[in-house]
C-alpha cells in the first residue's frame, strides 16, 4: 500500500493556492469520500443539499468547469493538500433563506463557508494559506465583500468536523471583522458573521 502523502519535514516546501477551476480531480481527492461506495457531502451542504448524493460529483464537476469555479485548492510541493469553498453567496441556496445567518446588505457578497485539509497536512497553517488565497481569488473576480461564518473557539480546540467552517481567530488574522452574531452553532459552539471589504 502506498504511503499517505504528508507535509514534508525535511525541507521547506513550496506552497501555493490555485483556483479549483479545471481541477475537479484534485478537488475530489480532498473532498470526495475516501472509501469506495461511501457517500459524502461534496461541499454541497450550503450550495444545494437537495441534490442526491449520487449526483453530487457531477454537480461539482460542472462547477469546477465554470468560471469562477467553486473555490480554491492548496498544494504542497505540487500535491493537493486542502480546499476552501469561496464563491458568490447567491449560489448557496441554504444561505439565501437562512434563519440563523443574517443576509448581507450587499447582494454581491462572496462567502467562504468550508475548509478541508487532508490528514497528514494538518497543523501547518494551511487553512491560513487557503483563506488568503481565497481572498485573492474573490478579488480577482470583482468581489468587494467577503463573509465567513466561523465558530468561536474560545481558546479551546475545535475538532475537524466542527471546524470545517473555520474559526473566528482564523478570519481575524486574515483581516476580517466581527459583523454580527448568528444563532447558528457548529459542534455546540456559537458562530459569527465575519466580514472583510476588499475595495
C-alpha positions as CSV (number, residue, x, y, z in Angstrom):
1,X,0.0,0.0,0.0
2,X,1.4,3.4,-0.9
3,X,2.2,5.8,1.9
4,X,-0.3,8.5,2.5
5,X,1.0,11.9,1.5
6,X,2.3,14.0,4.3
7,X,3.6,17.5,4.9
8,X,7.4,17.3,4.5
9,X,9.5,18.0,7.5
10,X,13.0,17.6,5.9
11,X,12.8,20.7,3.8
12,X,10.8,24.0,3.3
13,X,8.1,23.0,0.9
14,X,6.6,25.1,-1.9
15,X,3.1,26.0,-1.0
16,X,0.7,27.6,-3.4
17,X,-3.1,28.2,-3.8
18,X,-4.8,27.7,-7.1
19,X,-8.4,28.1,-8.2
20,X,-10.4,24.8,-8.4
21,X,-11.4,25.8,-12.0
22,X,-10.4,22.9,-14.2
23,X,-9.1,20.9,-11.3
24,X,-12.1,18.6,-10.4
25,X,-9.9,15.5,-9.8
26,X,-7.8,17.4,-7.2
27,X,-11.0,18.7,-5.6
28,X,-12.4,15.2,-5.4
29,X,-9.1,13.9,-3.8
30,X,-9.6,16.3,-0.9
31,X,-13.4,16.5,-0.6
32,X,-14.7,13.2,-2.0
33,X,-15.3,10.1,0.1
34,X,-12.1,8.1,1.0
35,X,-13.9,4.7,0.8
36,X,-15.3,3.2,-2.3
37,X,-19.1,3.3,-2.3
38,X,-19.3,5.8,0.6
39,X,-21.4,8.9,0.3
40,X,-20.1,12.4,1.1
41,X,-21.1,16.0,1.3
42,X,-19.0,17.0,-1.8
43,X,-19.3,20.6,-0.3
44,X,-22.9,20.7,-1.3
45,X,-24.4,21.4,2.2
46,X,-24.7,25.2,1.5
47,X,-24.9,25.1,-2.3
48,X,-28.0,22.8,-2.6
49,X,-28.4,19.9,-0.2
50,X,-31.4,18.7,-2.2
51,X,-29.1,17.2,-4.8
52,X,-29.0,13.4,-4.2
53,X,-25.6,12.1,-3.1
54,X,-25.0,10.1,-6.3
55,X,-25.4,13.3,-8.4
56,X,-23.2,15.5,-6.3
57,X,-19.8,14.6,-8.0
58,X,-21.3,15.5,-11.4
59,X,-22.7,18.8,-10.0
60,X,-19.3,19.8,-8.6
61,X,-17.5,18.6,-11.8
62,X,-19.7,21.2,-13.6
63,X,-18.9,23.8,-11.0
64,X,-15.2,23.2,-11.4
65,X,-15.6,23.7,-15.2
66,X,-17.4,27.0,-15.0
67,X,-16.0,30.4,-14.1
68,X,-15.2,31.5,-11.4
69,X,-15.2,27.9,-10.0
70,X,-16.4,26.8,-6.6
71,X,-13.3,27.6,-4.6
72,X,-9.5,27.2,-4.2
73,X,-7.1,24.4,-3.5
74,X,-3.8,24.5,-1.7
75,X,-0.8,22.5,-2.9
76,X,2.3,21.4,-1.0
77,X,5.2,20.6,-3.3
78,X,2.7,20.0,-6.1
79,X,0.5,17.7,-4.1
80,X,-3.1,18.8,-3.4
81,X,-3.5,19.2,0.4
82,X,-6.6,21.2,1.1
83,X,-9.7,23.1,-0.1
84,X,-11.6,26.3,0.7
85,X,-15.1,26.9,-0.8
86,X,-15.2,30.6,-1.9
87,X,-17.9,31.8,-4.3
88,X,-20.7,34.3,-4.6
89,X,-23.3,34.0,-1.8
90,X,-26.1,34.0,-4.4
91,X,-25.0,30.4,-5.4
92,X,-25.7,29.0,-1.9
93,X,-29.4,28.0,-1.6
94,X,-29.1,27.3,2.1
95,X,-27.8,30.8,2.9
96,X,-30.5,32.6,0.8
97,X,-33.3,31.6,3.2
98,X,-31.2,31.0,6.3
99,X,-32.9,31.7,9.6
100,X,-29.6,31.5,11.5
101,X,-27.2,33.6,9.4
102,X,-28.3,37.2,8.6
103,X,-28.5,38.2,4.9
104,X,-25.8,40.8,4.0
105,X,-26.7,44.2,2.7
106,X,-24.6,43.7,-0.4
107,X,-26.2,41.1,-2.7
108,X,-22.8,40.6,-4.4
109,X,-21.1,39.3,-1.3
110,X,-18.9,36.3,-1.6
111,X,-18.7,33.7,1.1
112,X,-16.0,31.3,2.4
113,X,-18.1,28.5,4.0
114,X,-15.9,25.4,4.1
115,X,-12.3,24.3,4.7
116,X,-10.8,20.9,4.4
117,X,-7.2,20.0,5.0
118,X,-6.1,16.4,4.3
119,X,-4.9,14.2,7.1
120,X,-1.1,14.4,7.1
121,X,-1.1,18.1,6.2
122,X,-2.9,19.5,9.3
123,X,-1.2,21.6,11.9
124,X,1.0,23.5,9.4
125,X,-1.1,26.7,8.9
126,X,-2.7,25.6,5.6
127,X,-6.1,27.0,6.5
128,X,-4.5,30.4,6.7
129,X,-2.9,30.0,3.3
130,X,-6.3,28.8,1.9
131,X,-8.2,31.8,3.2
132,X,-5.5,34.2,1.9
133,X,-5.7,32.6,-1.5
134,X,-9.5,32.6,-1.4
135,X,-9.5,36.3,-0.9
136,X,-7.1,36.8,-3.8
137,X,-9.4,34.6,-6.0
138,X,-12.5,36.6,-5.0
139,X,-10.8,39.9,-5.5
140,X,-9.6,38.9,-9.0
141,X,-13.2,38.2,-9.9
142,X,-14.5,41.5,-8.8
143,X,-15.7,40.7,-5.2
144,X,-15.9,43.7,-3.0
145,X,-17.1,42.0,0.2
146,X,-16.3,38.5,1.6
147,X,-18.0,36.9,4.6
148,X,-17.4,33.8,6.6
149,X,-19.4,32.1,9.4
150,X,-16.9,30.5,11.7
151,X,-17.1,29.2,15.2
152,X,-15.9,31.0,18.3
153,X,-13.2,28.7,19.6
154,X,-12.7,30.5,23.0
155,X,-9.0,29.3,23.0
156,X,-10.2,25.7,23.0
157,X,-9.5,23.0,20.5
158,X,-12.1,22.7,17.7
159,X,-12.5,19.2,16.2
160,X,-12.1,18.6,12.5
161,X,-15.9,18.1,11.9
162,X,-17.0,21.3,13.8
163,X,-14.1,23.3,12.4
164,X,-15.0,22.9,8.7
165,X,-16.4,26.5,8.9
166,X,-13.1,27.9,10.3
167,X,-12.6,29.8,13.5
168,X,-13.1,33.4,14.4
169,X,-9.3,33.7,15.0
170,X,-8.6,32.4,11.5
171,X,-10.7,35.1,10.0
172,X,-9.5,37.8,12.2
173,X,-5.9,37.1,11.3
174,X,-7.0,37.5,7.6
175,X,-8.3,41.0,8.3
176,X,-12.0,40.1,8.8
177,X,-14.1,41.8,11.5
178,X,-17.0,40.6,13.5
179,X,-20.1,41.9,11.8
180,X,-22.9,40.2,13.7
181,X,-23.6,37.2,15.9
182,X,-25.6,34.4,14.4
183,X,-28.0,31.9,16.0
184,X,-26.1,29.1,14.2
185,X,-23.8,26.7,16.0
186,X,-21.2,24.1,15.0
187,X,-20.2,21.4,17.4
188,X,-22.2,23.3,20.1
189,X,-20.1,26.5,19.6
190,X,-21.5,29.8,18.5
191,X,-20.9,31.1,15.0
192,X,-20.2,34.7,13.9
193,X,-20.7,36.6,10.7
194,X,-17.1,37.8,9.8
195,X,-16.8,40.3,7.1
196,X,-14.0,41.9,5.1
197,X,-14.2,44.6,2.5
198,X,-11.7,44.1,-0.4
199,X,-12.0,47.5,-2.0
